[in-house]
Amino acid sequence: METLQKASLFWDVRDIDPQKHARFIIERILAYGDEADFNWAINFYGKEKIKEYFLKSKTLDKKSLSFWCQYFNLNKEKCIRNQSTQKQSAFWKR
């Protein structure tokens, strides 16, 4: 994957610039990408930049957080974030 042209990952955006939209791209790859997508990201951004954006991510689910925490060999407390119990969907309000 020389250039970033993955319709299944970026179906909701028209033009995406790998430099300007690095955080968005990395988070999308960490959440939904496959091995080829991740290898492209490592080659393009480098492992340290991916790790940096992973640690700042607020959009990854617990399963993805746990996996990437293991991959980057990070302390579990540094990776797993507490879900907010105060934030409720409008559908769940009493």
C-alpha positions as CSV (number, residue, x, y, z in Angstrom):
1,M,0.0,0.0,0.0
2,E,2.2,2.8,-1.3
3,T,-0.3,5.5,-0.9
4,L,-3.3,5.7,1.4
5,Q,-6.2,4.6,-0.7
6,K,-8.3,2.3,1.5
7,A,-11.9,2.8,0.8
8,S,-13.1,0.4,3.5
9,L,-11.3,2.5,6.2
10,F,-12.0,5.9,4.9
11,W,-15.4,5.5,3.3
12,D,-16.7,8.7,5.0
13,V,-14.1,11.2,3.8
14,R,-13.3,12.5,0.3
15,D,-9.8,13.8,0.4
16,I,-7.3,12.8,3.1
17,D,-3.8,14.0,3.5
18,P,-1.5,11.6,5.4
19,Q,0.5,14.5,6.8
20,K,-2.4,16.8,7.8
21,H,-4.7,14.1,9.0
22,A,-2.1,11.8,10.7
23,R,-4.0,11.4,14.0
24,F,-7.3,10.6,12.3
25,I,-5.6,8.0,10.0
26,I,-3.6,6.4,12.8
27,E,-6.6,6.1,15.0
28,R,-8.7,4.6,12.2
29,I,-6.0,2.1,11.4
30,L,-5.6,1.1,15.0
31,A,-9.4,0.6,15.4
32,Y,-10.3,-1.0,12.1
33,G,-7.2,-1.6,10.0
34,D,-5.6,-4.9,9.0
35,E,-2.0,-6.0,9.1
36,A,-1.2,-4.3,5.7
37,D,-2.7,-1.0,6.9
38,F,-0.6,-1.1,10.1
39,N,2.5,-2.0,8.2
40,W,1.8,1.0,5.9
41,A,1.4,3.3,9.0
42,I,4.7,2.0,10.5
43,N,6.6,2.6,7.2
44,F,5.0,6.1,6.7
45,Y,4.8,7.4,10.3
46,G,7.2,5.2,12.3
47,K,6.4,3.2,15.4
48,E,7.0,6.0,17.9
49,K,4.6,8.4,16.3
50,I,1.9,5.7,16.2
51,K,2.5,5.0,19.8
52,E,2.3,8.7,20.7
53,Y,-1.1,9.0,18.9
54,F,-2.2,5.8,20.5
55,L,-1.6,7.2,24.0
56,K,-3.5,10.3,23.1
57,S,-6.5,8.5,21.5
58,K,-9.9,8.9,23.1
59,T,-11.8,7.0,20.4
60,L,-10.5,3.4,20.7
61,D,-12.7,0.8,22.4
62,K,-11.4,-1.3,25.3
63,K,-10.6,-4.3,23.2
64,S,-8.4,-2.2,20.8
65,L,-6.8,-0.4,23.8
66,S,-5.9,-3.7,25.4
67,F,-4.4,-5.1,22.2
68,W,-2.3,-2.1,21.4
69,C,-1.2,-1.8,25.0
70,Q,0.2,-5.3,24.7
71,Y,1.7,-4.6,21.3
72,F,3.5,-1.5,22.5
73,N,4.4,-3.2,25.8
74,L,2.9,-0.5,27.9
75,N,1.8,-0.5,31.5
76,K,-1.9,-1.5,31.6
77,E,-2.8,1.6,33.8
78,K,-1.3,3.8,31.1
79,C,-3.5,2.3,28.4
80,I,-6.9,1.5,29.8
81,R,-9.0,4.5,30.4
82,N,-12.0,4.6,32.7
83,Q,-15.3,5.0,30.8
84,S,-17.3,7.9,32.0
85,T,-20.4,6.9,33.8
86,Q,-21.6,10.5,33.9
87,K,-21.9,10.8,30.2
88,Q,-25.1,9.2,29.1
89,S,-26.8,8.9,25.7
90,A,-30.1,10.8,25.3
91,F,-31.7,7.4,24.9
92,W,-30.7,6.2,28.4
93,K,-31.7,9.3,30.4
94,R,-34.2,8.7,33.1
